[in-house]
Amino acid sequence: MSFVEFEDVRKVYRTGEVEVRALDGMSFSIERGELAVIVGPSGAGKTTVLNLLGGMDSCTSGTIRLDGRLVSAMDERALTQYRRHDVGFVFQFYNLVQNLTALENVELASQICRDPLPAADVLAQVGLADRRDNFPAQLSGGEQQRVAIARALAKNPKLLLCDEPTGALDYRTGKQILGLLQTTCRNTGHTVVIVTHNLAFTQIADRVIRVREGRAASVKTNLHPADAQTVEW
Ligand SMILES: Nc1ncnc2c1ncn2[C@@H]1O[C@H](COP(=O)(O)OP(=O)(O)OP(=O)(O)O)[C@@H](O)[C@H]1O
């Protein structure tokens, strides 16, 4: 059994008479400790996959497993626990609490979960030891995204889910954040999933899942992923 499994997952959104098949038989798997990139054009279903994997929404049919647990069978209560303890989220716009310092933002996340990592250590790990007492407004976009990554990692989640994590950053900073996600995956053994429309990111992935019209058009593994710093787009 793989660490992450999507089996024939369907997600249908109904708005009045209109039915949208966001996922139409999506199947793929991801192994523990891999950096997976989910890539595809706008409307292909990438965010829907992330929402289901993150327990933010439920599928219409099919099965979703994480580490042997059947996420697709969880009720609302179980999903709340799952989101709290098992998944860390990194979004395009960092979503930090503006009146808390970098350290306090990270501590906030670790306070709600079972087995958190020390907030100051995780901030140091993302290169922000000396900015821990700064507020988000005093940090650059790249630094704020580092805080957001630290906040997600401090929960010590089974899965780190990143939705266009470099989307709001300039080229050089985006590359640094991509590098941070890659080294985090390699050094800490966390399983990382990045959703993006940027095909260049596929070069750094252990596993590339190409999504088209609600299905996995292909799933390929990279035996020799490139270093994020060498990738250009
Ligand atoms: N809440 C919703 N209600 C109705 N339709 C939805 C909803 N969310 C997504 N969809 C539709 O499902 C399909 C897949 O959307 P999704 O957001 O997963 O695509 P995406 O690959 O993430 O696109 P993008 O790269 O533009 O973010 C699209 O046709 C979208 O319009």
The ligand as an ORCA input file, in Angstrom:
! r2SCAN-3c Opt
* xyz 0 1
  N     -16.945     25.025     -5.578
  C     -17.066     24.778     -6.882
  N     -18.274     24.810     -7.474
  C     -18.415     24.541     -8.792
  N     -17.400     24.216     -9.623
  C     -16.170     24.169     -9.090
  C     -15.926     24.456     -7.704
  N     -14.591     24.337     -7.466
  C     -14.034     23.991     -8.649
  N     -14.968     23.894     -9.620
  C     -14.744     23.522    -11.033
  O     -14.029     22.292    -11.034
  C     -13.050     22.293    -12.073
  C     -11.661     22.038    -11.465
  O     -11.309     23.162    -10.643
  P      -9.928     23.279     -9.851
  O      -9.986     24.544     -9.069
  O      -9.664     22.032     -9.110
  O      -8.877     23.403    -11.060
  P      -7.332     23.836    -11.024
  O      -6.614     22.832    -11.857
  O      -6.888     23.983     -9.612
  O      -7.368     25.232    -11.738
  P      -6.459     26.558    -11.493
  O      -5.072     26.209    -11.934
  O      -7.116     27.583    -12.367
  O      -6.560     26.888    -10.019
  C     -13.173     23.624    -12.778
  O     -13.987     23.454    -13.917
  C     -13.859     24.502    -11.756
  O     -14.615     25.510    -12.376
*
